Amino acid sequence: KEVLMMSKDWIAKIKGCPSAREAFDVTEEAKESLGKVFLDLVEEPWVGVMELQKSLRNVPIVRLDCPAVVLVGAPNVGKSSIVRAISSGTPEVNNYPFTTRGMTMGHVQVFWESDDDVAAGNVAGVSIPTQRHLSQEKLVKRGIKTRRMKEEEALQVYSREKKTKDGGSVEEEEGTGSSTMIDDDDDDDDDNDDSIKDHNDVSIAITPPKSTPIISKKIFPISQLCQIMDSPGLLRRDDPNAVRNEMEELTLAAMAHLPTAVMYVMDLSGGAGDKCSSVEDQLVLRRELRARFPRRPWIDVVAKVDLGIVEGGRE
């Protein structure tokens, strides 16, 4: 409104000029004056929008069509290390409390061989998708195919036709709803042979080097992309209504408002630090959270078991 009122005054001044030369000079002066006033008015909200944009870039995007698990627990119990080991997430890991100050998102692709295995929880294999695979999946769901995706699809059709002409067997892939990820580097194929484990194995999650993601070479009829969320540590509060800091509120908000399961991580070795993550504090915090979110799918995980468990650590 202020700019509009000033512009009317300048227009009247320009119309009153006796010559074209003077009108031109007044017009240039009006442009400079109005531009300065405009910048002064929009500087503060514009800077605010820029800061908001930078902040939103670091906010993890939670897909509501994919299962999600949030890792919670006291500070320095190993949540970030687990996220780095089982997903594509790369949170900072250090041996001191409150290393994690925000939410970090990772992804893992889980495979099953049949509906019965899904119901029984028998995982056939897992893989850690790269950012390219995640972007491709989003495009496929929107019905968009990039040139590279079309080239890969044409190559698969050509390979099937060639095998058919040569008399070889071709696996039926239509109608299975399979989700297969193709690795760009053929040199990594030999390193990924161990990416699929039998469901009877004790350990299903594999810890790959971050430079070589696990890519399943076998086609499974059922697959699901899952989200793994790292969160800031929570402190034991004797008063349930006590005010928590912003990082703790972020973790509680994820548990309260996002459709996630809860993986409660504990360090019962005594190495997390007695100041804020003693074994007693962790167990009290677990009971508090379990009572606060009784309907959440819940699993307890004990980290750093190789360091042993202190006496009285198990409930």
FILO-444595 format. One record per residue (C-alpha): residue in three letters; residue number from 1; z, x, y. Coordinates in Angstrom, 1 decimal, always signed. Example, Ala and Ser with C-alpha at 12.3 -4.5 7.8 and 13.67 -1.06 7.14 Angstrom:
# residues 2
PT | ALA | 1 | +7.8 | +12.3 | -4.5
PT | SER | 2 | +7.1 | +13.7 | -1.1
This chain:
# residues 315
PT | LYS | 1 | +0.0 | +0.0 | +0.0
PT | GLU | 2 | +0.8 | +2.8 | +2.4
PT | VAL | 3 | -2.6 | +4.5 | +1.7
PT | LEU | 4 | -4.3 | +1.1 | +2.3
PT | MET | 5 | -2.6 | +0.6 | +5.7
PT | MET | 6 | -3.5 | +4.2 | +6.8
PT | SER | 7 | -7.1 | +3.8 | +5.7
PT | LYS | 8 | -7.5 | +0.7 | +7.9
PT | ASP | 9 | -6.2 | +2.7 | +10.9
PT | TRP | 10 | -8.7 | +5.5 | +10.2
PT | ILE | 11 | -11.6 | +3.0 | +9.8
PT | ALA | 12 | -10.8 | +1.5 | +13.2
PT | LYS | 13 | -10.7 | +5.0 | +14.7
PT | ILE | 14 | -14.0 | +6.0 | +13.1
PT | LYS | 15 | -15.7 | +2.8 | +14.4
PT | GLY | 16 | -14.5 | +3.6 | +17.9
PT | CYS | 17 | -16.2 | +7.0 | +18.0
PT | PRO | 18 | -18.9 | +7.3 | +20.7
PT | SER | 19 | -21.1 | +9.7 | +18.7
PT | ALA | 20 | -22.1 | +10.3 | +15.1
PT | ARG | 21 | -20.9 | +13.9 | +15.3
PT | GLU | 22 | -17.4 | +12.8 | +16.4
PT | ALA | 23 | -17.4 | +10.0 | +13.7
PT | PHE | 24 | -18.2 | +12.6 | +11.0
PT | ASP | 25 | -15.3 | +14.9 | +12.2
PT | VAL | 26 | -12.9 | +12.0 | +12.2
PT | THR | 27 | -14.0 | +11.0 | +8.7
PT | GLU | 28 | -13.4 | +14.5 | +7.3
PT | GLU | 29 | -9.9 | +14.4 | +9.0
PT | ALA | 30 | -9.2 | +11.0 | +7.4
PT | LYS | 31 | -10.2 | +12.3 | +4.0
PT | GLU | 32 | -7.8 | +15.2 | +4.3
PT | SER | 33 | -4.9 | +13.1 | +5.6
PT | LEU | 34 | -5.3 | +10.3 | +3.1
PT | GLY | 35 | -5.7 | +12.8 | +0.2
PT | LYS | 36 | -2.5 | +14.6 | +1.2
PT | VAL | 37 | -0.5 | +11.3 | +1.4
PT | PHE | 38 | -1.9 | +10.2 | -1.9
PT | LEU | 39 | -0.9 | +13.4 | -3.7
PT | ASP | 40 | +2.6 | +13.2 | -2.2
PT | LEU | 41 | +3.0 | +9.6 | -3.5
PT | VAL | 42 | +1.7 | +10.2 | -7.0
PT | GLU | 43 | +3.1 | +13.7 | -7.7
PT | GLU | 44 | +6.4 | +12.6 | -9.1
PT | PRO | 45 | +5.1 | +9.9 | -11.5
PT | TRP | 46 | +2.1 | +12.0 | -12.4
PT | VAL | 47 | +4.4 | +14.9 | -13.4
PT | GLY | 48 | +6.5 | +12.5 | -15.4
PT | VAL | 49 | +3.5 | +11.3 | -17.3
PT | MET | 50 | +2.5 | +14.9 | -18.1
PT | GLU | 51 | +6.0 | +15.7 | -19.3
PT | LEU | 52 | +6.0 | +12.5 | -21.5
PT | GLN | 53 | +2.6 | +13.5 | -23.0
PT | LYS | 54 | +4.0 | +17.0 | -23.9
PT | SER | 55 | +7.0 | +15.4 | -25.5
PT | LEU | 56 | +5.0 | +12.9 | -27.5
PT | ARG | 57 | +2.9 | +15.7 | -29.0
PT | ASN | 58 | +6.1 | +17.0 | -30.7
PT | VAL | 59 | +7.2 | +13.6 | -32.0
PT | PRO | 60 | +6.4 | +13.1 | -35.7
PT | ILE | 61 | +4.2 | +10.1 | -36.5
PT | VAL | 62 | +5.7 | +8.0 | -39.3
PT | ARG | 63 | +3.1 | +6.0 | -41.3
PT | LEU | 64 | +4.5 | +2.7 | -42.3
PT | ASP | 65 | +2.1 | +2.4 | -45.2
PT | CYS | 66 | +3.5 | +5.5 | -46.9
PT | PRO | 67 | +6.9 | +6.0 | -48.5
PT | ALA | 68 | +9.3 | +8.1 | -46.5
PT | VAL | 69 | +12.4 | +10.1 | -47.3
PT | VAL | 70 | +14.7 | +11.5 | -44.7
PT | LEU | 71 | +17.0 | +14.4 | -45.5
PT | VAL | 72 | +20.4 | +14.1 | -43.9
PT | GLY | 73 | +23.6 | +16.0 | -44.2
PT | ALA | 74 | +26.0 | +18.4 | -42.4
PT | PRO | 75 | +24.6 | +21.3 | -40.4
PT | ASN | 76 | +23.4 | +24.5 | -42.3
PT | VAL | 77 | +23.4 | +22.9 | -45.8
PT | GLY | 78 | +19.7 | +23.7 | -46.6
PT | LYS | 79 | +17.8 | +20.6 | -45.5
PT | SER | 80 | +15.0 | +22.5 | -43.7
PT | SER | 81 | +14.6 | +24.9 | -46.7
PT | ILE | 82 | +14.0 | +21.9 | -49.0
PT | VAL | 83 | +11.5 | +20.4 | -46.6
PT | ARG | 84 | +9.6 | +23.7 | -46.5
PT | ALA | 85 | +9.7 | +24.0 | -50.3
PT | ILE | 86 | +8.5 | +20.5 | -51.3
PT | SER | 87 | +6.2 | +19.5 | -48.5
PT | SER | 88 | +3.7 | +20.6 | -45.8
PT | GLY | 89 | +6.4 | +20.6 | -43.2
PT | THR | 90 | +7.4 | +23.9 | -41.6
PT | PRO | 91 | +10.8 | +23.5 | -39.9
PT | GLU | 92 | +12.6 | +26.5 | -38.6
PT | VAL | 93 | +15.1 | +28.0 | -41.1
PT | ASN | 94 | +18.0 | +30.1 | -40.1
PT | ASN | 95 | +21.5 | +30.8 | -41.4
PT | TYR | 96 | +23.5 | +29.1 | -38.6
PT | PRO | 97 | +24.3 | +25.5 | -37.7
PT | PHE | 98 | +22.1 | +23.2 | -35.6
PT | THR | 99 | +18.9 | +25.2 | -36.2
PT | THR | 100 | +17.1 | +21.9 | -36.4
PT | ARG | 101 | +17.1 | +20.1 | -33.1
PT | GLY | 102 | +14.5 | +17.4 | -33.7
PT | MET | 103 | +12.7 | +15.5 | -36.5
PT | THR | 104 | +10.1 | +17.5 | -38.5
PT | MET | 105 | +7.6 | +15.7 | -40.7
PT | GLY | 106 | +6.1 | +17.0 | -44.0
PT | HIS | 107 | +3.8 | +15.4 | -46.6
PT | VAL | 108 | +3.4 | +15.6 | -50.3
PT | GLN | 109 | +0.9 | +13.9 | -52.7
PT | VAL | 110 | +2.4 | +12.5 | -55.9
PT | PHE | 111 | +0.4 | +11.7 | -59.0
PT | TRP | 112 | +1.0 | +9.4 | -62.0
PT | GLU | 113 | -1.1 | +8.7 | -65.1
PT | SER | 114 | -0.4 | +5.0 | -65.5
PT | ASP | 115 | +1.6 | +2.1 | -64.1
PT | ASP | 116 | +4.2 | +2.5 | -66.8
PT | ASP | 117 | +4.8 | +6.1 | -65.6
PT | VAL | 118 | +5.2 | +4.8 | -62.1
PT | ALA | 119 | +7.8 | +2.3 | -63.2
PT | ALA | 120 | +9.6 | +5.0 | -65.3
PT | GLY | 121 | +9.4 | +7.6 | -62.6
PT | ASN | 122 | +7.4 | +10.0 | -64.8
PT | VAL | 123 | +5.5 | +12.2 | -62.2
PT | ALA | 124 | +2.4 | +13.8 | -63.6
PT | GLY | 125 | +1.8 | +16.2 | -60.8
PT | VAL | 126 | +2.3 | +16.9 | -57.1
PT | SER | 127 | +0.3 | +18.7 | -54.4
PT | ILE | 128 | +0.9 | +19.7 | -50.8
PT | PRO | 129 | -2.0 | +18.4 | -48.7
PT | THR | 130 | -3.4 | +20.4 | -45.8
PT | GLN | 131 | -3.9 | +19.0 | -42.3
PT | ARG | 132 | -7.6 | +18.5 | -43.1
PT | HIS | 133 | -6.8 | +16.4 | -46.1
PT | LEU | 134 | -4.4 | +14.2 | -44.1
PT | SER | 135 | -7.1 | +13.7 | -41.4
PT | GLN | 136 | -9.7 | +12.8 | -44.0
PT | GLU | 137 | -7.4 | +10.2 | -45.6
PT | LYS | 138 | -6.9 | +8.5 | -42.2
PT | LEU | 139 | -10.7 | +8.4 | -41.6
PT | VAL | 140 | -11.4 | +7.0 | -45.1
PT | LYS | 141 | -8.9 | +4.2 | -44.5
PT | ARG | 142 | -10.7 | +3.4 | -41.3
PT | GLY | 143 | -14.0 | +3.4 | -43.1
PT | ILE | 144 | -15.2 | +6.5 | -41.3
PT | LYS | 145 | -16.9 | +9.5 | -43.0
PT | THR | 146 | -17.5 | +12.9 | -41.4
PT | ARG | 147 | -20.6 | +15.0 | -42.2
PT | ARG | 148 | -18.5 | +17.2 | -44.4
PT | MET | 149 | -17.1 | +14.3 | -46.4
PT | LYS | 150 | -20.7 | +13.0 | -46.8
PT | GLU | 151 | -21.9 | +16.4 | -48.0
PT | GLU | 152 | -19.0 | +16.6 | -50.6
PT | GLU | 153 | -19.7 | +13.1 | -51.8
PT | ALA | 154 | -23.5 | +13.9 | -52.2
PT | LEU | 155 | -22.5 | +17.1 | -54.1
PT | GLN | 156 | -20.3 | +15.2 | -56.5
PT | VAL | 157 | -23.1 | +12.6 | -57.1
PT | TYR | 158 | -25.6 | +15.5 | -57.7
PT | SER | 159 | -23.1 | +17.2 | -60.2
PT | ARG | 160 | -22.7 | +13.9 | -62.1
PT | GLU | 161 | -26.4 | +13.3 | -62.4
PT | LYS | 162 | -27.0 | +16.9 | -63.5
PT | LYS | 163 | -24.4 | +16.6 | -66.2
PT | THR | 164 | -25.9 | +13.4 | -67.4
PT | LYS | 165 | -29.4 | +15.0 | -67.6
PT | ASP | 166 | -27.9 | +17.9 | -69.5
PT | GLY | 167 | -26.2 | +15.6 | -72.0
PT | GLY | 168 | -22.7 | +16.5 | -70.8
PT | SER | 169 | -19.8 | +14.1 | -70.6
PT | VAL | 170 | -19.1 | +12.6 | -67.2
PT | GLU | 171 | -15.6 | +11.2 | -66.4
PT | GLU | 172 | -15.6 | +7.7 | -65.1
PT | GLU | 173 | -14.1 | +7.7 | -61.7
PT | GLU | 174 | -15.2 | +4.3 | -60.4
PT | GLY | 175 | -12.6 | +1.7 | -60.1
PT | THR | 176 | -9.7 | +4.0 | -60.9
PT | GLY | 177 | -8.5 | +4.3 | -57.3
PT | SER | 178 | -8.1 | +8.0 | -57.8
PT | SER | 179 | -7.3 | +10.3 | -54.9
PT | THR | 180 | -8.6 | +13.8 | -55.5
PT | MET | 181 | -8.3 | +16.6 | -53.0
PT | ILE | 182 | -10.9 | +19.4 | -53.0
PT | ASP | 183 | -10.0 | +22.9 | -52.1
PT | ASP | 184 | -12.3 | +24.8 | -49.8
PT | ASP | 185 | -11.6 | +28.2 | -51.4
PT | ASP | 186 | -12.8 | +28.5 | -55.0
PT | ASP | 187 | -10.9 | +31.8 | -55.2
PT | ASP | 188 | -7.6 | +29.9 | -55.3
PT | ASP | 189 | -8.4 | +27.9 | -58.4
PT | ASP | 190 | -6.8 | +30.3 | -60.8
PT | ASP | 191 | -3.6 | +30.4 | -58.7
PT | ASN | 192 | -3.3 | +26.6 | -58.8
PT | ASP | 193 | -3.3 | +26.1 | -62.5
PT | ASP | 194 | +0.4 | +25.7 | -62.5
PT | SER | 195 | +0.4 | +23.0 | -59.9
PT | ILE | 196 | +0.5 | +20.2 | -62.6
PT | LYS | 197 | +3.5 | +20.0 | -64.8
PT | ASP | 198 | +4.3 | +17.8 | -67.7
PT | HIS | 199 | +6.6 | +14.9 | -66.7
PT | ASN | 200 | +9.2 | +16.1 | -69.2
PT | ASP | 201 | +9.8 | +19.3 | -67.3
PT | VAL | 202 | +13.1 | +19.5 | -65.5
PT | SER | 203 | +11.5 | +20.7 | -62.3
PT | ILE | 204 | +8.6 | +18.8 | -60.9
PT | ALA | 205 | +8.6 | +20.1 | -57.3
PT | ILE | 206 | +6.9 | +23.5 | -57.0
PT | THR | 207 | +7.4 | +26.0 | -54.2
PT | PRO | 208 | +4.0 | +27.4 | -53.2
PT | PRO | 209 | +3.2 | +30.0 | -50.6
PT | LYS | 210 | +2.3 | +28.2 | -47.4
PT | SER | 211 | -1.0 | +30.0 | -47.2
PT | THR | 212 | -2.1 | +28.5 | -50.6
PT | PRO | 213 | -1.4 | +24.7 | -50.9
PT | ILE | 214 | -1.2 | +23.2 | -54.3
PT | ILE | 215 | -4.4 | +21.3 | -55.0
PT | SER | 216 | -4.6 | +19.3 | -58.2
PT | LYS | 217 | -7.7 | +20.0 | -60.2
PT | LYS | 218 | -7.1 | +17.1 | -62.5
PT | ILE | 219 | -8.0 | +13.5 | -61.6
PT | PHE | 220 | -5.2 | +11.1 | -61.9
PT | PRO | 221 | -5.7 | +7.3 | -61.7
PT | ILE | 222 | -2.7 | +6.7 | -59.4
PT | SER | 223 | -1.6 | +8.8 | -56.4
PT | GLN | 224 | +0.6 | +8.2 | -53.3
PT | LEU | 225 | +1.0 | +10.2 | -50.1
PT | CYS | 226 | +4.8 | +10.5 | -49.3
PT | GLN | 227 | +6.5 | +11.6 | -46.1
PT | ILE | 228 | +9.4 | +14.0 | -46.0
PT | MET | 229 | +11.5 | +14.1 | -42.8
PT | ASP | 230 | +13.9 | +16.9 | -41.8
PT | SER | 231 | +16.7 | +15.8 | -39.4
PT | PRO | 232 | +19.4 | +17.4 | -37.3
PT | GLY | 233 | +22.8 | +17.9 | -38.9
PT | LEU | 234 | +25.6 | +15.3 | -38.6
PT | LEU | 235 | +29.3 | +16.1 | -38.0
PT | ARG | 236 | +32.3 | +14.4 | -39.5
PT | ARG | 237 | +33.8 | +12.0 | -37.1
PT | ASP | 238 | +37.3 | +10.6 | -37.8
PT | ASP | 239 | +36.6 | +7.8 | -35.4
PT | PRO | 240 | +33.6 | +5.7 | -36.6
PT | ASN | 241 | +33.0 | +4.6 | -33.0
PT | ALA | 242 | +33.1 | +8.1 | -31.5
PT | VAL | 243 | +30.2 | +9.1 | -29.3
PT | ARG | 244 | +27.7 | +11.4 | -31.0
PT | ASN | 245 | +25.4 | +13.9 | -29.4
PT | GLU | 246 | +21.7 | +13.3 | -28.9
PT | MET | 247 | +20.6 | +15.2 | -32.1
PT | GLU | 248 | +23.0 | +13.2 | -34.3
PT | GLU | 249 | +21.8 | +9.9 | -32.7
PT | LEU | 250 | +18.3 | +10.9 | -33.5
PT | THR | 251 | +19.2 | +11.2 | -37.2
PT | LEU | 252 | +21.1 | +8.0 | -37.3
PT | ALA | 253 | +18.2 | +6.2 | -35.5
PT | ALA | 254 | +15.8 | +7.4 | -38.2
PT | MET | 255 | +18.1 | +6.0 | -40.9
PT | ALA | 256 | +18.6 | +2.7 | -39.1
PT | HIS | 257 | +15.1 | +1.9 | -37.8
PT | LEU | 258 | +12.6 | +3.6 | -40.2
PT | PRO | 259 | +11.8 | +2.3 | -43.7
PT | THR | 260 | +13.1 | +5.5 | -45.4
PT | ALA | 261 | +15.0 | +6.4 | -48.4
PT | VAL | 262 | +17.9 | +8.8 | -47.9
PT | MET | 263 | +18.3 | +12.2 | -49.5
PT | TYR | 264 | +21.8 | +13.4 | -48.8
PT | VAL | 265 | +22.0 | +17.2 | -49.0
PT | MET | 266 | +25.2 | +19.0 | -49.7
PT | ASP | 267 | +26.2 | +22.7 | -49.9
PT | LEU | 268 | +29.2 | +22.8 | -52.2
PT | SER | 269 | +29.2 | +26.6 | -52.4
PT | GLY | 270 | +31.4 | +26.9 | -49.3
PT | GLY | 271 | +28.8 | +29.1 | -47.5
PT | ALA | 272 | +27.7 | +26.5 | -44.9
PT | GLY | 273 | +30.8 | +27.3 | -42.8
PT | ASP | 274 | +34.2 | +25.7 | -42.6
PT | LYS | 275 | +34.0 | +25.0 | -38.9
PT | CYS | 276 | +31.7 | +22.0 | -39.1
PT | SER | 277 | +30.3 | +21.9 | -42.7
PT | SER | 278 | +33.2 | +22.4 | -45.0
PT | VAL | 279 | +33.0 | +20.8 | -48.5
PT | GLU | 280 | +35.6 | +18.3 | -47.5
PT | ASP | 281 | +33.8 | +17.4 | -44.3
PT | GLN | 282 | +30.5 | +16.9 | -46.2
PT | LEU | 283 | +32.1 | +14.6 | -48.7
PT | VAL | 284 | +33.8 | +12.5 | -46.0
PT | LEU | 285 | +30.5 | +12.4 | -44.0
PT | ARG | 286 | +28.8 | +11.2 | -47.2
PT | ARG | 287 | +31.2 | +8.3 | -47.7
PT | GLU | 288 | +30.9 | +7.3 | -44.0
PT | LEU | 289 | +27.1 | +7.2 | -44.1
PT | ARG | 290 | +27.0 | +5.5 | -47.5
PT | ALA | 291 | +29.3 | +2.7 | -46.1
PT | ARG | 292 | +27.2 | +2.5 | -43.0
PT | PHE | 293 | +23.9 | +2.2 | -44.8
PT | PRO | 294 | +24.8 | +0.5 | -48.1
PT | ARG | 295 | +21.3 | -0.9 | -48.8
PT | ARG | 296 | +19.3 | +2.3 | -48.3
PT | PRO | 297 | +17.8 | +3.9 | -51.4
PT | TRP | 298 | +20.0 | +6.9 | -51.8
PT | ILE | 299 | +20.0 | +10.2 | -53.8
PT | ASP | 300 | +22.5 | +13.0 | -53.6
PT | VAL | 301 | +21.1 | +16.6 | -53.7
PT | VAL | 302 | +23.2 | +19.7 | -54.1
PT | ALA | 303 | +21.6 | +22.7 | -52.5
PT | LYS | 304 | +22.3 | +26.4 | -53.0
PT | VAL | 305 | +23.6 | +25.8 | -56.6
PT | ASP | 306 | +22.9 | +29.4 | -57.4
PT | LEU | 307 | +25.8 | +30.4 | -55.2
PT | GLY | 308 | +28.3 | +28.3 | -57.3
PT | ILE | 309 | +30.5 | +25.3 | -56.4
PT | VAL | 310 | +33.9 | +25.6 | -55.0
PT | GLU | 311 | +36.9 | +24.1 | -56.8
PT | GLY | 312 | +37.2 | +20.4 | -56.0
PT | GLY | 313 | +33.6 | +20.3 | -54.8
PT | ARG | 314 | +32.5 | +17.5 | -57.2
PT | GLU | 315 | +33.8 | +14.0 | -56.7
